[in-house]
Amino acid sequence: MRIFMNRLIWIFFVLSPVILFGQAVHISTSRDTICSGTPATFTSIISSISNPHFKWRINSTHAGTDNPVFTSSLLTNSDTVSCIVTNLTGDTVFAISNYLVMTVDSMPDAGEIEGLDIVCQYSSITLTDIVTGGVWSAENTNATVSGGIVTGMRVISGFDYLVWPSYDTIFYTVTNSCGSSKATKLIEIHPLPWASFFLGTPVDPIYELCVGQDVMIDGGAGYTHLLYSKYGHAVPDFFNNNVHGVSAGSETLVAVDTNYCGVDTFRINIKVNTVPEIFPILLPSNEICAGEPVTLSDSSKGVLNWFSTKNGKIVGWTGLLTGLLPGLDTITLRSSNQCGATYADTVITILPPGLITTSDSLCAGATIQLYDLYSGGTWSSVNNAKASVDQEGHLFSTSADTITIRYSLGGCTVSKTVSLHALPAPISGYSALCTNGSTILAEATRPGKWSSSDETVAIVDTTGHVYSINAGTANIIFTDKYGCISNIEVTVNPLPPAIIGISDVCVEHGMYLSDNASGGKWTNRDSTIVRIDSLSGYVTGIGIGRDLITYTLPTGCYTEAYIKSDYCPQDLDIYPNPVNSILTFQSDTIIYNEFRLINITGQVVIHQPIKESFTKIDVHLLPYGIYYLEFLGPKNKYVKKIKKE
């Protein structure tokens, strides 16, 4: 009976999902989401069980060995993994683990790309795939793809402008957590049709060739499906790969190219020429005047060139002829194109006169001489009021203008235009200067250049500033840009000589000043110091001080000197002067009580009191030169210049 009960109890524990005997087991895995076929590893953790044995199960089916770690690569989505811990014989269950439900994803399938496998350059086709969520891409840059729309981009260019299809692979890639799957489709990119060819040496914008001439075809002419001429003036020669000129006229060559992507047409206009036909030279007369231009003309086609063999002059292709020298000349016309050249000649007679030779401009009031290569003709002016010309060719201008002068001889007349220019305005400013003086002259009409006729008398700078050098006269000249001049005579007067006379005067006394230049006038500045008679030069001391005396000639030129006025003693006598050894002076000791002898550097060489009426000074040891004898008193002071010899 006891045995039966034990069996019942064992069955109870087997069937119950709870932990037996208080034991526990827990299983775990590093990831519960895996990809199909990828191994998953499970680990069991137990506590307080001796000699445990493990039975791993997948969906309650035995799947593992007796190991705490279990690995399986056969799991499918929603499989349940668990572990039972038993004794060695497996008849006693110690613990049952938790259950792990696995998520198993399958590898992606990109399906198959559907659609055309040919696309034209710069055109598009649409590709599809039944699998959604994928990404489109291209292997190289020959094509682009976006949302299944494939656009052809690049084709292969080769020698002689040949173009071939290129290739690109289009991918459709589907990706999930288990990896990527890629569907592919090879695409052919076909070129657009290109009908193109070139001819040798084009004359833009039209190609030209001559009748009978062959022009090589370049740039793919042999690779178009069709090349033909529209009018038959030039015929393509496929065998020799050129175009042959047949007859004169305008022609159109047409090339046609056709391929998978369509049709293209290309045209070149050409002109088939022959050697140009030349016509007689047309001119107003077979006689022309020397110096007169004549325009020749001609109805010939092609590039025209004119030539003169002797006396004429032809200007390029214009046919403008100028006769230079009287006589016969042959004019030749050359008409040319790339097919050759033809010529036409005509003889002309060049009649005198020749060209008028003279200056092209003339200042008002001036005269120039006109000349011509041939004498015996008649001179004339179109406006005698502005300028007149006599029969010797003297042209005289009276005012500013532009006139025409003519010379006629034997039915021919030559002319020359002469510009007449007005003279500059009169020069303004002072025309009289003193030596070493200056003045500013002005000419207000136009720019020009200043000059002096005698730079030893006066010079002038670029602004009209005149500087006097020596007495005399000089013309100051203003020359404008036309060579017309205006001038003014400048007189440079000499300065009067230095004023003659002593430089000191006593108050209430007077003396005469003089100058070697006569006719001048005397003046002074301060009448409180001195007063001078304007005619005689007699100066009188008025007060103490220094004043400036001026002697001015009628020309305005003057000389100046300073004079000193002071009180002078009545009883002061100094002698001899100049002195060699002994200087004697007589003075009143009440007025002056001392004296000083001073050299020209201001150094006092002798200083003594005055004790007697007569005083002698020994100066024989002093150096030669000028000294100043200074007398000093309580109220007076007097200085006398002494010369030591």
C-alpha atoms as one frame of an Amber mdcrd trajectory, in Angstrom:
protein
   0.000   0.000   0.000   2.883   2.340   0.657   4.443   1.576  -2.615   1.336
   2.573  -4.482   1.176   5.885  -2.785   4.762   6.661  -3.677   4.046   6.047
  -7.320   1.121   8.353  -7.241   3.209  11.057  -5.795   5.894  10.699  -8.489
   3.315  10.918 -11.245   2.043  14.122  -9.668   5.430  15.802  -9.939   5.964
  14.715 -13.491   2.747  16.218 -14.643   3.031  19.401 -12.657   4.918  22.397
 -14.331   6.094  23.644 -10.963   9.555  23.255  -9.499  10.073  19.924  -7.639
  11.870  19.785  -4.363  12.214  23.518  -4.415  14.757  23.438  -7.293  14.785
  25.921 -10.337  16.252  26.125 -13.888  16.346  29.158 -16.267  17.334  29.153
 -19.935  18.405  32.143 -22.110  19.743  32.932 -25.588  21.776  35.865 -26.956
  19.057  36.631 -29.519  15.509  35.415 -29.935  15.285  36.556 -33.574  17.421
  34.702 -36.101  17.563  34.022 -39.807  16.569  30.671 -41.254  19.449  28.200
 -41.082  21.380  30.371 -38.650  22.443  28.548 -35.390  20.997  29.742 -32.067
  22.678  28.876 -28.764  20.755  28.445 -25.481  22.233  28.301 -21.965  20.648
  26.867 -18.819  21.297  28.144 -15.313  20.375  25.922 -12.279  20.903  26.101
  -8.528  21.491  23.501  -5.743  21.143  20.384  -7.901  23.810  17.735  -7.745
  24.636  15.819 -10.908  21.974  17.464 -13.055  21.038  16.019 -16.423  19.528
  18.157 -19.188  16.874  17.306 -21.714  16.363  20.051 -24.325  13.076  20.209
 -26.189  11.790  22.020 -29.256   8.000  22.245 -29.287   7.933  19.548 -26.492
   9.971  17.201 -28.669  13.316  15.960 -27.420  16.093  17.728 -29.367  19.169
  18.085 -27.157  21.869  16.161 -25.320  22.940  16.064 -21.732  24.621  19.498
 -21.729  23.800  22.869 -20.135  24.418  24.557 -23.529  22.247  23.704 -26.519
  22.753  24.854 -30.175  20.344  24.298 -33.084  20.239  25.456 -36.758  16.860
  23.803 -37.457  14.566  26.271 -35.783  11.553  27.637 -37.602   9.395  30.636
 -36.841   7.403  30.361 -33.497   9.322  27.281 -32.317   9.317  26.914 -28.487
  12.562  25.924 -26.728  12.684  24.637 -23.119  14.825  22.430 -20.846  14.021
  19.739 -18.201  16.546  18.893 -15.425  16.385  15.247 -14.241  18.423  12.683
 -12.399  20.816  10.341 -14.164  18.153   7.827 -15.102  15.703  10.510 -16.058
  12.913   9.151 -13.952  13.004  12.060 -11.547  12.346  15.626 -12.724  14.065
  18.233 -10.617  13.002  21.292 -12.574  11.359  22.515 -15.801  12.741  25.771
 -17.407  10.964  28.730 -18.827   9.845  28.615 -22.473  11.567  30.717 -25.209
   9.506  31.438 -28.348  11.845  32.051 -31.348  11.310  34.375 -34.298  12.925
  32.980 -37.466  13.104  35.187 -40.620  13.678  33.791 -44.106  16.250  35.133
 -46.695  14.803  37.772 -49.133  13.871  36.962 -52.774  14.296  39.792 -55.344
  12.111  38.073 -57.928  12.684  38.763 -61.679  12.982  42.107 -63.579  10.429
  42.427 -66.381  10.540  44.829 -69.376  12.481  45.721 -72.573  16.239  45.209
 -72.690  16.948  47.923 -75.330  16.800  51.693 -74.794  17.809  54.582 -77.103
  20.292  57.226 -76.029  18.513  60.048 -74.101  15.239  58.009 -74.153  13.646
  55.935 -71.376  11.983  52.517 -70.779  10.153  51.232 -67.685  11.159  48.009
 -65.847   9.064  46.254 -63.142   9.428  43.532 -60.477   6.621  41.713 -58.650
   8.527  42.032 -55.362   7.961  45.369 -53.678  10.258  47.443 -51.493  13.417
  46.962 -53.544  16.009  49.506 -54.701  16.956  50.143 -58.379  20.564  50.834
 -59.456  22.814  50.720 -62.529  26.241  49.163 -62.828  27.898  52.063 -64.738
  27.073  55.473 -66.224  25.917  54.200 -69.625  22.368  54.318 -68.234  20.566
  55.776 -65.238  17.596  54.261 -63.392  15.105  55.804 -60.983  11.956  54.050
 -59.798  12.344  51.465 -62.553  12.621  54.126 -65.302  15.833  53.505 -67.270
  17.331  56.332 -69.363  20.082  55.678 -71.925  22.995  58.069 -71.465  26.246
  57.091 -73.142  27.149  55.171 -76.275  30.548  54.198 -77.648  32.227  56.526
 -80.196  34.994  55.219 -82.368  37.214  56.069 -85.330  35.715  58.091 -88.202
  32.776  59.146 -86.023  31.372  55.580 -85.832  29.016  55.008 -82.894  28.115
  51.602 -81.376  25.665  50.479 -78.670  26.913  50.343 -75.090  25.719  48.136
 -72.239  24.706  48.556 -68.623  23.338  46.144 -66.005  20.262  47.190 -64.040
  19.908  45.812 -60.486  16.817  45.426 -58.305  17.889  44.743 -54.715  15.593
  43.544 -51.880  17.009  43.670 -48.336  15.849  42.500 -44.877  17.572  41.629
 -41.584  18.797  38.339 -43.022  20.543  39.820 -46.060  20.010  41.021 -49.643
  18.775  39.490 -52.856  19.544  41.045 -56.256  17.754  40.612 -59.598  19.673
  41.719 -62.745  18.866  42.668 -66.309  21.367  43.543 -69.094  20.336  46.694
 -71.015  21.564  47.672 -74.506  21.895  51.478 -75.086  21.526  52.172 -78.788
  22.842  55.408 -80.364  20.560  57.919 -82.021  20.880  58.021 -85.787  23.549
  60.510 -86.923  23.813  61.421 -90.547  27.029  63.454 -90.734  29.896  64.064
 -93.085  32.405  66.805 -93.894  34.026  68.107 -97.021  37.595  69.357 -97.264
  38.334  73.113 -96.816  34.919  74.782 -96.433  34.390  78.509 -97.142  31.981
  79.227 -94.300  29.023  78.991 -94.535  29.051  77.450 -98.035  31.469  74.855
 -99.367  32.848  75.675-102.790  34.506  73.551-105.452  35.276  73.929-109.104
  33.878  72.048-112.084  35.965  68.905-112.484  37.326  69.135-108.947  37.042
  66.322-106.400  36.582  67.036-102.691  37.223  64.299-100.132  34.323  63.197
 -97.931  35.338  62.922 -94.256  33.653  62.223 -90.969  31.446  59.187 -91.592
  30.155  59.762 -95.110  30.719  56.077 -95.895  28.752  54.972 -92.847  25.423
  56.635 -93.523  22.709  54.548 -95.153  22.241  57.035 -97.988  24.157  60.025
 -99.506  22.858  61.752-102.614  22.948  65.109-104.454  19.750  67.044-104.944
  20.390  68.895-108.234  23.191  67.011-109.933  25.767  69.855-110.020  27.999
  67.750-107.766  27.817  63.953-107.530  28.956  61.785-104.564  31.418  59.038
-105.528  31.078  56.301-102.895  33.810  54.160-104.445  36.456  56.928-104.099
  34.773  58.532-101.071  34.605  62.018-102.607  32.291  64.541-104.316  32.921
  65.438-107.954  32.018  68.887-109.419  29.937  68.394-112.583  28.483  71.803
-113.556  28.285  75.335-112.196  25.469  75.991-109.752  24.273  75.597-106.199
  24.027  72.070-104.863  22.732  70.346-101.728  24.236  67.052-100.572  21.902
  64.998 -98.361  22.935  62.199 -95.976  20.364  59.904 -94.307  21.073  57.563
 -91.377  18.530  55.025 -90.028  18.797  52.670 -87.025  16.724  51.185 -84.220
  16.207  54.643 -82.680  14.934  56.460 -85.781  16.015  58.441 -88.842  18.405
  61.459 -89.102  19.028  63.723 -92.100  22.056  66.015 -92.647  22.565  68.537
 -95.478  25.526  70.522 -96.771  25.110  73.333 -99.287  27.928  73.606-101.791
  28.614  75.865-104.725  30.185  74.593-107.919  32.213  77.355-109.648  33.981
  77.883-112.926  36.828  80.299-113.723  35.283  83.811-113.347  34.224  85.676
-116.465  35.776  89.124-116.786  34.256  92.213-118.397  35.808  95.451-119.736
  36.927  98.023-117.154  34.490 100.890-116.784  35.798 104.422-116.122  34.294
 107.903-116.756  36.981 108.815-119.282  40.271 107.530-120.628  41.775 110.855
-119.540  42.131 111.841-115.860  43.753 114.782-114.133  46.800 114.255-111.989
  45.967 114.582-108.339  42.258 113.925-108.812  40.887 110.570-107.622  38.804
 108.513-110.070  36.831 105.384-109.146  37.041 102.488-111.630  34.316  99.851
-111.747  33.633  96.495-113.332  30.751  94.017-113.387  33.038  90.997-113.193
  32.458  88.510-110.392  34.952  86.966-108.040  37.677  88.661-106.027  38.731
  91.825-107.909  42.241  93.287-107.714  43.411  96.406-109.556  46.972  97.150
-110.673  48.702 100.207-112.139  51.855  99.614-114.182  53.423 103.099-114.263
  52.007 106.466-113.194  48.737 105.714-111.459  48.040 104.478-107.999  45.311
 101.906-107.319  43.960 101.368-103.808  43.342  97.621-103.330  40.259  96.034
-104.748  38.166  99.249-104.529  39.397 100.613-107.876  40.107 104.091-106.474
  42.686 105.545-108.900  44.776 108.673-108.278  46.957 109.979-111.120  50.382
 111.000-109.871  52.383 112.016-112.951  51.221 113.041-116.444  51.585 110.402
-119.123  50.189 107.024-120.194  49.409 104.213-117.798  47.939 100.715-118.067
  45.330  99.639-115.540  44.874  95.887-115.044  41.900  94.184-113.419  42.324
  90.673-112.029  39.194  88.666-111.229  39.830  85.448-109.303  38.241  82.704
-107.323  39.476  79.310-106.160  39.064  77.984-109.685  41.498  80.432-111.288
  41.870  84.027-112.496  41.196  86.153-115.606  42.547  89.617-116.533  41.395
  92.776-118.346  43.518  95.838-119.288  42.796  99.445-120.255  45.115 102.361
-121.104  44.506 105.812-119.607  46.117 109.248-120.066  47.038 111.280-116.971
  46.923 115.032-117.552  48.723 117.771-115.556  48.720 119.606-113.155  50.298
 117.793-110.268  49.591 118.110-106.588  49.699 121.473-104.788  52.551 121.499
-102.282  52.397 123.859 -99.296  51.697 123.932 -95.612  48.234 122.790 -94.530
  47.766 125.710 -92.147  48.399 129.450 -92.051  48.210 132.080 -89.323  46.131
 135.206 -89.840  48.181 138.011 -91.358  50.866 135.656 -92.668  51.865 134.749
 -96.236  53.061 131.393 -97.633  54.233 130.324-101.084  52.182 127.686-102.980
  53.743 125.428-105.612  52.633 122.952-108.282  54.676 120.477-110.319  53.682
 122.234-113.537  53.846 125.950-114.212  51.610 128.105-116.407  48.359 127.493
-114.553  45.973 129.805-112.719  45.681 130.154-108.931  42.399 130.994-107.212
  40.807 131.079-103.760  37.217 130.121-103.091  36.958 132.997-100.556  39.136
 136.020-101.192  37.688 137.764 -98.135  39.346 135.171 -95.896  42.504 134.492
 -97.895  43.761 135.684-101.270  46.277 134.153-103.643  48.126 135.927-106.443
  49.255 134.368-109.717  52.729 133.725-108.304  51.159 131.454-105.689  51.498
 133.793-102.691  48.706 132.969-100.242  47.826 135.703 -97.706  45.477 135.069
 -94.763  43.327 137.782 -93.208  41.157 135.845 -90.698  40.520 132.415 -89.212
  38.629 129.884 -91.375  39.107 126.870 -93.634  39.418 127.648 -97.361  40.129
 125.803-100.593  42.908 126.876-102.980  42.690 125.769-106.635  45.230 125.472
-109.416  43.932 125.019-113.010  45.936 123.988-116.037  44.734 122.607-119.402
  41.229 121.741-118.245  42.373 120.027-115.041  42.068 121.553-111.615  43.615
 120.420-108.380  42.697 121.820-105.006  44.040 121.922-101.492  42.339 122.788
 -98.239  44.213 125.185 -95.965  43.260 125.908 -92.348  43.525 129.582 -91.400
  44.137 130.213 -87.708  43.573 133.386 -85.700  46.510 134.909 -83.868  46.686
 134.458 -80.100  45.228 137.280 -78.016  47.597 140.162 -77.108  49.851 139.412
 -74.153  48.888 141.259 -70.975  51.162 142.298 -68.095  53.932 144.798 -67.276
  56.485 145.235 -70.019  59.061 147.237 -68.044  61.294 145.650 -65.405  64.302
 146.502 -63.336  67.395 144.339 -63.259  66.837 141.204 -61.111  63.077 141.773
 -61.130  60.153 139.628 -62.326  56.626 139.885 -63.661  53.864 137.550 -64.863
  52.552 137.794 -68.435  49.307 136.171 -69.605  47.727 134.966 -72.871  44.169
 133.812 -72.264  43.011 132.296 -75.565  44.625 128.840 -75.832  47.498 126.580
 -74.669  50.932 127.346 -76.050  54.644 127.779 -75.411  56.558 130.817 -74.043
  60.027 131.884 -75.223  62.407 134.885 -75.073  64.258 136.415 -78.005  67.257
 137.308 -75.772  67.778 135.240 -72.660  70.754 137.399 -71.617  68.220 140.164
 -70.978  65.173 138.221 -69.735  63.999 134.615 -69.478  60.454 133.240 -69.263
  59.160 129.948 -67.829  56.290 127.749 -69.058  53.711 129.737 -67.055  54.633
 133.200 -68.486  56.698 134.251 -65.449  59.427 136.634 -66.750  62.727 137.115
 -64.871  64.995 140.066 -65.792  68.753 139.412 -66.050  70.512 142.461 -67.521
  69.524 145.877 -68.839  68.215 145.841 -72.399  65.151 144.764 -74.423  63.825
 141.291 -75.307  60.726 140.015 -77.114  58.681 137.621 -75.003  56.889 135.329
 -77.501  53.792 133.127 -77.049  53.410 130.389 -79.726  50.157 128.384 -79.944
  49.768 124.820 -81.215  49.249 126.042 -84.790  52.530 127.988 -84.774  50.779
 131.367 -84.577  52.468 133.865 -82.284  51.780 136.902 -80.139  54.648 138.875
 -78.585  55.423 141.771 -76.273  58.651 143.755 -75.955  59.988 143.787 -72.411
  62.438 146.519 -71.351  64.844 145.766 -68.511  66.112 149.008 -66.873  69.295
 149.162 -64.805  69.221 149.798 -61.071  70.715 153.134 -59.927  74.225 152.919
 -58.349  74.639 152.824 -54.584  73.810 156.002 -52.645  76.897 158.143 -51.933
  77.298 159.850 -48.530  77.892 159.177 -44.826  75.503 156.943 -42.934  75.188
 159.160 -39.830  73.632 162.564 -39.371  73.381 164.694 -36.250  70.069 165.922
 -34.941  69.432 169.481 -36.154  72.276 169.099 -38.643  72.230 168.116 -42.305
  74.271 166.755 -45.203  73.909 165.963 -48.892  73.406 162.441 -50.285  74.054
 161.776 -53.972  73.817 159.109 -56.672  75.754 158.778 -59.941  72.453 158.275
 -61.844  70.755 161.628 -62.309  67.100 162.508 -62.614  65.898 160.426 -59.667
  63.774 161.282 -56.661  64.716 161.003 -52.947  62.304 159.650 -50.345  62.418
 158.298 -46.783  59.993 156.350 -44.631  59.889 158.029 -41.202  59.832 161.840
 -41.119  60.193 161.799 -37.317  63.777 160.542 -37.676  65.090 162.357 -40.774
  63.775 164.593 -43.519  65.196 164.576 -47.088  64.687 166.947 -49.991  63.287
 164.936 -52.941  65.361 166.745 -55.561  68.628 167.784 -53.893  69.099 164.804
 -51.571  69.838 167.081 -48.566  69.001 165.044 -45.407  68.379 166.649 -41.997
  68.417 164.848 -38.608  65.085 165.228 -36.783  65.153 162.640 -34.022  67.107
 159.627 -32.771  66.821 156.409 -34.831  67.383 154.687 -38.182  65.506 155.402
 -41.406  65.519 153.970 -44.942  66.491 156.361 -47.718  65.331 155.456 -51.287
  66.569 156.922 -54.560  64.137 156.116 -57.450  64.776 156.746 -61.146  61.956
 157.671 -63.572  62.025 154.020 -64.771  60.836 152.952 -61.332  64.151 151.244
 -60.530  65.588 152.267 -57.160  68.393 151.784 -54.643  68.216 152.037 -50.840
  70.460 152.854 -47.865  69.933 153.281 -44.123  70.942 156.495 -42.277  71.286
 156.986 -38.525  70.256 160.175 -36.747  71.605 160.970 -33.217  72.642 163.852
 -30.972  76.228 164.859 -31.655  78.560 166.736 -29.212  79.667 170.216 -30.135
  83.233 169.964 -28.746  84.346 166.396 -29.828  87.327 166.423 -32.202  89.031
 163.152 -33.282  92.190 162.950 -35.410  93.866 161.589 -37.431  91.405 159.226
 -39.089  92.649 156.954 -40.611  95.262 156.488 -37.840  98.574 154.596 -37.782
  99.920 154.876 -34.204  98.534 157.701 -31.985  94.849 158.659 -32.004  94.004
 161.980 -30.351  90.608 163.327 -29.369  89.423 166.470 -27.547  86.239 166.290
 -25.516  84.295 167.859 -22.707  84.725 165.676 -19.641  81.360 166.801 -18.320
  79.532 165.363 -21.375  81.656 162.159 -21.753  83.511 160.528 -18.876  84.718
 157.278 -20.531  85.443 155.724 -23.916  85.706 152.230 -25.448  87.513 151.117
 -28.616  85.642 148.146 -30.171  86.733 145.948 -33.104  84.367 144.750 -35.815
  83.660 141.492 -33.947  82.274 143.467 -30.985  85.301 142.900 -28.731  86.358
 145.847 -26.522  90.136 146.282 -27.034  90.618 149.536 -25.034  88.399 150.887
 -22.210  89.463 153.986 -20.210  87.940 156.924 -18.334  88.266 160.397 -19.807
  90.080 162.640 -17.266  91.432 165.490 -19.431  90.278 167.499 -22.438  92.966
 165.982 -24.640  93.359 162.203 -24.713  95.916 160.214 -26.684  95.550 156.506
 -27.485  98.402 154.322 -28.710  96.975 151.966 -31.356 100.130 150.994 -33.262
 100.006 147.428 -31.918  96.404 146.870 -32.983  95.707 144.926 -36.197  94.711
 146.883 -39.281  91.021 147.280 -39.873  87.861 149.098 -38.825  87.166 150.009
 -35.176  84.434 151.915 -33.399  85.317 154.599 -30.820  82.396 154.794 -28.393
  82.050 157.820 -26.026  79.841 157.388 -22.942  78.422 160.030 -20.621  75.661
 160.414 -18.088  73.184 161.470 -20.767  75.014 161.112 -24.060  76.503 158.449
 -26.251  78.475 158.866 -29.443  80.137 156.350 -31.784  82.781 157.185 -34.395
  84.145 154.764 -37.007  87.983 154.639 -36.967  90.202 153.061 -39.598  93.595
 151.660 -38.474  96.264 151.586 -41.215
